[in-house]
Each structure stands twice: as C-alpha cells, then as structure tokens.
Amino acid sequence: MATDYGYDSGLGFPEEVRRHRVPAGLRAPFEGRTWRELGYVLLSLPISIVMFTYAVTMVSLGAGLLVTFLGIPVFAAGLAGCRGLGAMERARARGLLGLEVGDPEPLRMRGSGFMAWIGAVLKSGTSWRTLLYSVLHLPWALFSFVVAVNFWVYGWALLTYPLWFWVFPAYVGQDGLQLYGDETHHIYLDNPFEIGVTALVGLLFTLATPWIVRALTTVDRVMVHGLLGPTRLSARVVELESDRGVVVDTAAADLRRIERDLHDGAQARLVALAMDLGLAKEKLTEDPAAAARMVDEAHGEVKTALQELRDLARGIHPAVLTDRGLDAALSSVASRCTVPVQVEVDLASRPAPAIEGIAYFTVSELLQNVSKHARATWAAVDVWRVEDRLLLQVVDNGVGGADVSAGSGLAGLAERLDAVDGILVVDSPGGGPTRVTAELPWRGDRV
C-alpha cells in the first residue's frame, strides 16, 4: 500500500494520507475522522444544554434586574460568560473537527475600571454573536444527536442481527425480531433470507451513517465559523494593522539604508573633498602645480559623489519614473543589468504613484537578484493590467532555486507587496528557469 504525506482536506492538520485500495465509502465507518465527528455530535447535546441554560438564565436575570443598577452588570457578566463558552466551543471544534477558526476581536476598552469593562462587553459584537450561538445551537444539537444516534445504533444492530437473533427464541419466547404484529398476525425476521436482508439493510445504514454525520457537522462548522470566529471586518482590521506595521518597518529600514549610504558614500567623499580643497588652498601660493593636481583630483571626487547621489536618488524614486512612467524607468533599470533584458510594458494609463513606485522597486530588486545570483544569460520583464490589478513578471534562464521562505530578499519583497494587498509568486525549480510574478492593486488611474 503506497503512502505519501500531506494535509487531510477534511481536518486541516497534517497527517499521513494513504492511497487505499478500499473505497472511501467502505472504510468510512472505521476511520478516525468519523469517530471524532460522532464524538463531537454526541458531546454537543449536553454542552448545548449547559450553554442554553446559562444564556437564557443570565439574560432573563439581567433583563429582570434592569429596573435596578444590578441589571447591567449581570447582563454584562452573562455576555462575558458566553464569550468564555464560545472559546471552549472553538477549541472543541478545532480538536474534533479540525476546524481552524481564529479568535474574534478582543474587547476594546476606552479607559480602565469596571464600568469601562461593562461598556466594552456590551458594545462588542462578539458577545452578542456568542449569545446567539448559545441559544440557536441547542435545537440543532438535539436534532443532530437524535439523527446520528438512531442511524448509528440501528445500522450496527441490523448489521449484526445474524449474530444475536437467537436471543429471541432462547429468552424472549418469539421466533425473531418482530417486524409487524397485531391481534391476529405477527411477522418475525426469523428465516435465513429475512436475516440476510436485515443485515444488508444494516450494512447500508452503517455505510451511510458517516456521511450523514459529516453533513450534520458541516452545519456545526458553519455556525462556529460564522458566529464564534472573527468577522470579515475585524479580520480585515487585524490584517491592516499588521500591514501597517510592515510598512512602518520597511520605511524605517529604507531610512536606515539611505542614511548608511549617505554616511559611507557621498558624505565621506565630500569630507575628503573638503580636506583636499583645503590643502590645495594652502599650496596655491607655494606650489601652484601641486595645487592644480589636487584641484583636478577633487574635481574627479565631485563627479563620483554626484554619481553616487544620483544612484541613491534613483533607488528612492527616480525622476524618470515620475516624468515618463514605468516603461522608461524599467528600461533604465534593465540597461544597468549584467545580462540582456527585454522589457515590455503594456499599460494604457498609469497607476497610482505609490503602486507605480512599488512596481519599480520590485522589478529593480528582482533584476539585481538576476545580476548577482541567477547566473543567467538573458531575462525578460513584462508589465500589464488585468481589470483592477497590475501584474508584472520577471523571467530568467538562470540556475533557479529561489525560495521566498529562505529569508532572502524575496521575503522582504513579499512583505512589501502584502502590505498593499499584493501577491508575490515564485516559480524557481532547481536548474531553472525562474519566473517571479507580482500582483498589485491598480488603485486608480493617473495621467
């Protein structure tokens, strides 16, 4: 039996995936996933009874005490307890169903103290969603419990009927399991044909039960994910907060890089230039020829410093990008690459300046990687627009092996793109070629 390793699509956590010769329908009653889902359904009824009782009691008590000051704290305590029960339900779904649901947004307290906590609990949408879950889950848990238990018990009982039908004539005083009976007629399942048909019906019930239980737990997954997990808005807020941190860190890193380049490059040359000019000034009357040579050397240093400043400014935001757009700016970058680069930009208009700058920086970094690491003989850059997305692709015929997860510059590019809802996809098998595709939001046209 061949085996490989991966992720079980139903559970979500790593486990060994076996290529069985037995069909899934026949092995389903014996799989661990089936028993975990059945355990979830069986536990749901007593747990939902506790949750429903707690929620209704606390809400009723709080509503009854609203005429006094105690009603609001009791109501808030009830909602806080529901939040705790919701956390327990998420953990239970994670353990038995393999459902990965993130924690909802935390309480956002304005100020400190007991009153601030009460206000935060009452204003939190998570509190009310967990209360709704506590009330709605009981009827569904009761229904799923009854359906699952009946199908499971009757299925296995009928399947194993040939093993225990002898109990009826031996101890009950009848020929077999009674199928029908009234005052004059009685039908028992007692002959070999009827016993075989009964076992066959039990087999069908047994094979169908895991899929019925799976369908029941699908509704539980939807309820847990929809009522106990984070909302799309809160998840988006968390994502934007994370992206804001990435943007701040990236900006700080860029500032440190600019300061280091200025300090180690142009600033050092300008300091040396000032010293050389000072010495030339002193020798101007004593040794004019030496002073002229020093001035000539200082002139060369000025040219070098100016070139370094131009390169530094080009790395921040080149003037050609502002004046003429991505086509001219990327062609300028490609001309400095160590391998021939074909650039094709198919844009009818220009994106927002911020997106244009990120696209330029991304292509520039990727071409630097081609020059330094790819050992390629050619590269190509394509930029085009698809609806409201800007796509760019850099391809080279180098040795390949580029990996975003290795903590290289590609990881920094991926974080930079992710901060603006962009995507970086790297396809770089060993031996090449390497194809890096970046996708950015368009964010409005600019003439």
VODOVEX-482823 format. One line per 4 residues: their letters; for each residue y, z, x of C-alpha. Coordinates in Angstrom, 1 decimal. Layout:
// VODOVEX-482823
a) Y/Z/X ~ ...
// end
This chain:
// VODOVEX-482823
matd) 0.0/0.0/0.0 ~ 3.3/-1.1/1.6 ~ 6.2/1.2/1.7 ~ 9.9/1.0/2.5
ygyd) 12.8/3.3/2.3 ~ 15.9/3.1/0.1 ~ 17.6/4.6/-2.9 ~ 15.9/5.2/-6.2
sglg) 18.1/3.4/-8.7 ~ 17.5/5.9/-11.4 ~ 18.0/9.1/-9.4 ~ 20.6/8.2/-6.9
fpee) 19.3/10.2/-4.0 ~ 17.2/8.9/-1.0 ~ 13.5/8.9/-1.4 ~ 10.6/6.7/-0.4
vrrh) 10.4/3.6/-2.5 ~ 6.8/2.4/-2.9 ~ 5.6/-1.0/-3.8 ~ 2.9/-0.1/-6.2
rvpa) 0.2/-2.3/-7.4 ~ 0.1/-0.3/-10.6 ~ 2.7/-1.5/-13.1 ~ 5.6/0.9/-13.8
glra) 4.6/1.3/-17.4 ~ 1.2/2.7/-16.5 ~ 2.3/5.1/-13.8 ~ 5.4/6.3/-15.6
pfeg) 3.7/9.3/-17.2 ~ 2.7/10.7/-13.8 ~ 6.0/10.1/-11.9 ~ 8.1/13.0/-10.7
rtwr) 11.2/11.4/-12.3 ~ 9.5/11.5/-15.7 ~ 8.7/15.2/-15.4 ~ 12.2/16.0/-14.2
elgy) 13.7/14.3/-17.2 ~ 11.3/16.0/-19.5 ~ 12.3/19.3/-17.9 ~ 15.9/18.5/-18.5
vlls) 15.3/17.8/-22.2 ~ 13.3/21.0/-22.6 ~ 15.9/23.1/-20.9 ~ 18.8/21.5/-22.9
lpis) 17.9/23.2/-26.2 ~ 18.1/26.9/-25.1 ~ 21.1/26.2/-22.8 ~ 23.0/24.3/-25.5
ivmf) 22.3/27.2/-28.0 ~ 23.9/29.6/-25.5 ~ 26.9/27.2/-24.9 ~ 27.4/26.5/-28.6
tyav) 27.2/30.2/-29.5 ~ 29.6/31.2/-26.7 ~ 32.1/28.4/-27.5 ~ 32.2/29.0/-31.3
tmvs) 32.4/32.8/-30.9 ~ 35.2/32.7/-28.4 ~ 37.2/30.1/-30.2 ~ 36.8/31.9/-33.5
lgag) 37.7/35.2/-32.0 ~ 40.7/33.8/-30.3 ~ 41.8/32.0/-33.4 ~ 41.4/35.1/-35.5
llvt) 43.5/37.1/-33.0 ~ 46.3/34.6/-32.8 ~ 48.4/36.8/-35.1 ~ 48.4/39.3/-32.2
flgi) 49.1/38.8/-28.5 ~ 45.4/39.1/-27.7 ~ 44.5/35.8/-29.3 ~ 45.9/33.6/-26.5
pvfa) 44.2/35.4/-23.6 ~ 40.9/35.5/-25.5 ~ 41.3/31.7/-26.2 ~ 42.0/31.0/-22.5
agla) 39.1/33.2/-21.4 ~ 36.8/31.2/-23.7 ~ 38.0/27.9/-22.3 ~ 37.6/29.2/-18.8
gcrg) 34.0/30.2/-19.6 ~ 33.3/26.8/-20.9 ~ 34.6/25.3/-17.6 ~ 32.0/27.5/-15.8
lgam) 29.3/26.3/-18.2 ~ 30.4/22.8/-17.5 ~ 29.9/23.3/-13.8 ~ 26.4/24.6/-14.4
erar) 25.6/21.5/-16.5 ~ 26.9/19.2/-13.8 ~ 24.6/21.0/-11.3 ~ 21.6/20.7/-13.7
argl) 22.2/17.0/-14.3 ~ 22.6/16.5/-10.5 ~ 19.3/18.3/-9.8 ~ 17.1/16.9/-12.6
lgle) 18.7/13.6/-13.4 ~ 20.1/12.7/-10.0 ~ 23.5/12.1/-11.7 ~ 26.3/12.4/-9.2
vgdp) 29.4/13.5/-11.1 ~ 32.4/14.6/-9.2 ~ 34.2/17.8/-10.1 ~ 37.1/17.5/-12.5
eplr) 40.6/18.1/-11.6 ~ 41.3/21.8/-10.7 ~ 43.8/24.0/-12.5 ~ 47.4/23.2/-11.7
mrgs) 49.3/26.5/-11.9 ~ 53.0/26.5/-12.0 ~ 53.7/29.8/-10.4 ~ 51.5/32.7/-10.0
gfma) 50.2/35.5/-12.1 ~ 48.1/35.9/-15.2 ~ 50.4/34.1/-17.6 ~ 50.6/31.1/-15.3
wiga) 46.7/31.0/-15.2 ~ 46.6/31.1/-19.0 ~ 49.1/28.3/-19.3 ~ 47.1/26.2/-16.8
vlks) 43.8/26.7/-18.6 ~ 45.3/25.8/-22.0 ~ 47.0/22.7/-20.6 ~ 44.0/21.4/-18.7
gtsw) 42.2/18.5/-20.4 ~ 39.0/19.6/-18.6 ~ 39.0/22.9/-20.5 ~ 39.1/21.1/-23.9
rtll) 36.5/18.5/-22.9 ~ 34.0/21.1/-21.8 ~ 34.6/22.9/-25.1 ~ 33.9/19.7/-26.9
ysvl) 30.8/19.2/-24.9 ~ 29.6/22.7/-25.7 ~ 29.9/22.0/-29.4 ~ 28.6/18.5/-29.5
hlpw) 25.6/18.9/-27.2 ~ 23.6/21.3/-29.5 ~ 22.7/18.8/-32.2 ~ 21.8/16.2/-29.7
alfs) 19.8/18.6/-27.6 ~ 17.9/19.7/-30.8 ~ 17.2/16.1/-31.7 ~ 16.1/15.1/-28.2
fvva) 13.9/18.2/-27.9 ~ 12.1/17.5/-31.1 ~ 11.5/13.9/-30.3 ~ 10.4/14.4/-26.8
vnfw) 8.0/17.3/-27.6 ~ 6.4/15.6/-30.5 ~ 5.8/12.3/-28.7 ~ 4.5/14.2/-25.6
vygw) 2.2/16.6/-27.4 ~ 0.9/14.1/-29.9 ~ 0.4/11.5/-27.3 ~ -1.7/13.6/-24.9
allt) -3.5/15.3/-27.8 ~ -4.6/12.0/-29.3 ~ -5.4/10.5/-25.9 ~ -7.7/13.4/-25.0
yplw) -9.2/13.6/-28.5 ~ -12.7/12.4/-27.3 ~ -12.8/15.5/-25.1 ~ -12.2/18.1/-27.8
fwvf) -13.1/16.6/-31.2 ~ -16.4/18.6/-31.0 ~ -14.3/21.8/-31.7 ~ -14.1/20.8/-35.5
payv) -17.8/20.7/-36.3 ~ -18.6/23.5/-34.0 ~ -15.9/26.1/-35.1 ~ -13.8/24.7/-37.9
gqdg) -16.5/23.6/-40.2 ~ -15.4/19.9/-40.6 ~ -16.6/16.7/-39.1 ~ -13.4/16.0/-37.1
lqly) -9.6/15.8/-37.2 ~ -8.6/15.3/-40.8 ~ -6.6/12.1/-41.4 ~ -6.3/12.4/-45.1
gdet) -7.5/14.8/-47.8 ~ -7.1/15.7/-51.4 ~ -9.3/17.5/-54.0 ~ -11.9/14.7/-54.1
hhiy) -11.6/12.7/-50.9 ~ -11.5/13.6/-47.2 ~ -11.1/11.3/-44.3 ~ -12.1/12.6/-40.9
ldnp) -11.9/10.9/-37.5 ~ -15.5/11.5/-36.5 ~ -17.3/8.3/-35.6 ~ -17.1/6.6/-32.2
feig) -14.9/3.8/-33.4 ~ -12.3/6.1/-35.0 ~ -12.4/8.4/-32.0 ~ -11.8/5.4/-29.7
vtal) -8.9/4.1/-31.9 ~ -7.4/7.6/-31.9 ~ -7.5/7.7/-28.1 ~ -5.9/4.2/-27.9
vgll) -3.1/5.3/-30.2 ~ -2.6/8.4/-28.0 ~ -2.5/6.1/-24.9 ~ 0.3/4.1/-26.5
ftla) 2.2/7.2/-27.3 ~ 1.7/8.6/-23.8 ~ 2.9/5.4/-22.2 ~ 5.9/5.1/-24.4
tpwi) 7.0/8.7/-24.1 ~ 8.5/8.5/-20.6 ~ 10.7/5.6/-21.7 ~ 11.8/7.4/-24.9
vral) 12.7/10.5/-22.8 ~ 14.5/8.3/-20.4 ~ 16.5/6.8/-23.3 ~ 17.3/10.3/-24.5
ttvd) 18.5/11.4/-21.1 ~ 20.7/8.3/-20.9 ~ 22.8/9.8/-23.7 ~ 23.0/13.0/-21.8
rvmv) 24.2/11.2/-18.7 ~ 27.0/9.6/-20.7 ~ 28.0/12.9/-22.2 ~ 28.0/14.7/-18.8
hgll) 29.8/11.9/-17.1 ~ 32.4/11.4/-19.9 ~ 33.1/15.0/-20.9 ~ 32.3/17.1/-17.8
gptr) 33.3/14.7/-15.0 ~ 36.8/13.7/-13.8 ~ 38.8/11.3/-15.9 ~ 39.8/7.9/-14.6
lsar) 43.4/9.1/-14.3 ~ 42.5/12.2/-12.4 ~ 40.2/10.3/-10.1 ~ 42.9/7.8/-9.5
vvel) 45.4/10.6/-8.7 ~ 42.9/12.1/-6.2 ~ 42.4/8.6/-4.6 ~ 46.1/8.0/-4.4
esdr) 46.7/11.5/-2.8 ~ 44.0/10.6/-0.2 ~ 45.6/7.2/0.4 ~ 49.0/8.8/0.8
gvvv) 47.5/11.0/3.5 ~ 46.1/7.9/5.2 ~ 49.4/6.1/5.0 ~ 51.2/9.1/6.5
dtaa) 48.7/9.5/9.3 ~ 48.9/5.7/10.0 ~ 52.7/5.8/10.1 ~ 52.7/8.8/12.4
adlr) 50.2/7.1/14.7 ~ 52.3/3.9/14.7 ~ 55.4/6.0/15.6 ~ 53.5/7.7/18.5
rier) 52.3/4.3/19.7 ~ 55.9/2.9/19.7 ~ 57.2/6.0/21.5 ~ 54.5/5.7/24.1
dlhd) 55.1/2.0/24.6 ~ 58.8/2.6/24.9 ~ 58.4/5.5/27.3 ~ 55.7/3.9/29.5
gaqa) 57.1/0.3/29.4 ~ 60.7/-0.7/28.7 ~ 62.2/2.8/29.3 ~ 60.5/3.2/32.7
rlva) 61.7/-0.3/33.7 ~ 65.2/0.4/32.5 ~ 65.3/3.6/34.5 ~ 64.1/1.8/37.6
lamd) 66.7/-0.9/36.9 ~ 69.5/1.6/36.8 ~ 68.4/3.1/40.1 ~ 68.2/-0.4/41.7
lgla) 71.6/-1.3/40.5 ~ 73.0/2.0/41.8 ~ 71.5/1.3/45.2 ~ 72.9/-2.3/45.1
kekl) 76.3/-1.0/44.3 ~ 76.2/1.3/47.3 ~ 75.1/-1.6/49.6 ~ 77.5/-4.1/48.2
tedp) 80.2/-3.4/50.9 ~ 77.8/-2.6/53.7 ~ 75.1/-5.2/53.3 ~ 76.1/-7.9/50.7
aaaa) 72.9/-9.9/51.3 ~ 70.6/-6.9/50.6 ~ 72.7/-6.0/47.6 ~ 72.3/-9.6/46.3
rmvd) 68.5/-9.4/46.7 ~ 68.4/-6.1/44.8 ~ 70.5/-7.5/42.0 ~ 68.2/-10.5/41.9
eahg) 65.2/-8.2/41.6 ~ 67.0/-6.2/38.9 ~ 67.6/-9.4/37.0 ~ 63.8/-10.0/37.0
evkt) 63.2/-6.5/35.8 ~ 65.7/-7.1/32.9 ~ 63.7/-10.1/31.9 ~ 60.5/-8.2/32.0
alqe) 61.9/-5.3/30.0 ~ 63.3/-7.8/27.4 ~ 59.9/-9.4/27.0 ~ 58.2/-6.0/26.5
lrdl) 60.8/-5.1/23.9 ~ 60.2/-8.4/22.1 ~ 56.4/-7.8/22.2 ~ 56.9/-4.4/20.9
argi) 59.2/-5.6/18.1 ~ 56.7/-8.4/17.3 ~ 53.9/-5.8/16.9 ~ 56.0/-3.7/14.5
hpav) 57.3/-6.6/12.3 ~ 58.1/-9.9/13.9 ~ 61.2/-11.8/12.9 ~ 59.3/-14.9/12.3
ltdr) 57.3/-13.2/9.6 ~ 60.5/-12.2/7.8 ~ 62.1/-15.6/8.2 ~ 59.2/-18.0/7.8
glda) 56.3/-16.1/6.3 ~ 52.6/-15.7/7.1 ~ 51.9/-19.3/8.1 ~ 54.3/-19.4/11.0
alss) 53.7/-15.7/12.0 ~ 49.9/-16.1/12.2 ~ 50.2/-19.4/14.1 ~ 52.3/-17.5/16.6
vasr) 49.7/-14.8/16.9 ~ 46.9/-17.4/17.2 ~ 48.8/-19.1/20.1 ~ 48.5/-15.9/22.1
ctvp) 44.8/-15.5/21.6 ~ 42.5/-16.2/24.5 ~ 40.4/-18.7/22.5 ~ 41.4/-21.7/20.4
vqve) 42.2/-20.5/16.8 ~ 42.5/-22.7/13.8 ~ 44.9/-21.3/11.2 ~ 45.0/-22.4/7.6
vdla) 47.4/-20.6/5.1 ~ 47.2/-21.9/1.5 ~ 49.9/-19.9/-0.3 ~ 52.3/-21.4/-2.8
srpa) 54.6/-18.4/-2.6 ~ 55.0/-15.3/-0.5 ~ 53.5/-11.8/-1.4 ~ 55.5/-8.6/-1.3
paie) 56.9/-7.7/2.1 ~ 54.6/-4.7/2.5 ~ 51.5/-6.7/1.7 ~ 52.6/-9.5/4.0
giay) 53.1/-7.1/6.8 ~ 49.7/-5.5/6.4 ~ 48.1/-9.0/6.3 ~ 49.9/-10.0/9.5
ftvs) 48.9/-6.7/11.2 ~ 45.2/-7.2/10.1 ~ 44.9/-10.7/11.4 ~ 46.7/-9.7/14.6
ellq) 44.2/-6.8/15.2 ~ 41.2/-9.0/14.4 ~ 42.3/-11.7/16.8 ~ 42.8/-9.1/19.5
nvsk) 39.2/-8.0/18.9 ~ 38.2/-11.6/19.3 ~ 40.0/-11.8/22.6 ~ 38.7/-8.5/24.0
hara) 35.2/-8.1/22.7 ~ 33.8/-11.1/20.9 ~ 33.2/-13.4/23.9 ~ 33.8/-16.3/21.6
twaa) 34.8/-19.9/22.3 ~ 36.7/-20.5/19.0 ~ 38.0/-18.7/16.0 ~ 39.4/-19.6/12.6
vdvw) 41.9/-17.8/10.3 ~ 42.0/-18.6/6.5 ~ 44.5/-17.1/4.1 ~ 44.5/-17.9/0.4
rved) 45.3/-16.4/-3.0 ~ 42.9/-15.8/-5.9 ~ 44.6/-14.6/-9.1 ~ 46.4/-11.4/-8.2
rlll) 44.6/-10.9/-4.8 ~ 45.5/-12.1/-1.3 ~ 42.4/-12.9/0.8 ~ 42.2/-13.5/4.5
qvvd) 39.2/-14.3/6.6 ~ 38.8/-14.3/10.4 ~ 35.7/-16.0/11.8 ~ 34.5/-16.4/15.4
ngvg) 31.3/-17.6/17.1 ~ 31.1/-14.6/19.4 ~ 28.2/-12.2/20.1 ~ 28.6/-10.3/16.9
gadv) 27.5/-6.7/16.4 ~ 30.9/-5.5/15.0 ~ 30.5/-2.4/12.9 ~ 33.1/-0.6/10.7
sags) 31.1/2.7/10.7 ~ 31.1/2.9/14.5 ~ 34.6/4.5/14.5 ~ 36.2/1.4/16.2
glag) 39.5/-0.2/15.3 ~ 37.8/-1.8/12.4 ~ 37.5/1.6/10.8 ~ 41.3/2.1/11.1
laer) 41.9/-1.3/9.6 ~ 39.6/-0.4/6.7 ~ 41.5/2.8/6.1 ~ 44.8/1.0/6.2
ldav) 43.7/-1.6/3.7 ~ 42.1/1.1/1.4 ~ 45.5/2.9/1.3 ~ 46.9/-0.1/-0.6
dgil) 43.8/-0.8/-2.8 ~ 42.5/-3.3/-0.3 ~ 39.0/-4.0/1.0 ~ 37.6/-4.9/4.4
vvds) 34.1/-6.6/4.6 ~ 32.5/-7.2/8.0 ~ 29.5/-9.5/8.4 ~ 28.6/-9.5/12.0
pggg) 24.9/-9.8/12.8 ~ 23.7/-9.4/16.4 ~ 24.2/-12.7/18.2 ~ 27.0/-13.7/15.8
ptrv) 28.8/-15.2/14.2 ~ 31.3/-12.6/13.0 ~ 33.0/-13.0/9.6 ~ 35.6/-10.4/8.6
tael) 37.1/-10.7/5.1 ~ 40.0/-8.7/3.9 ~ 41.3/-8.5/0.3 ~ 44.7/-7.2/-0.6
pwrg) 46.6/-6.9/-3.9 ~ 49.3/-9.5/-4.3 ~ 51.9/-7.2/-5.6 ~ 54.5/-9.7/-6.8
drv) 55.9/-13.0/-5.5 ~ 58.8/-13.3/-3.1 ~ 60.7/-16.5/-2.4
// end
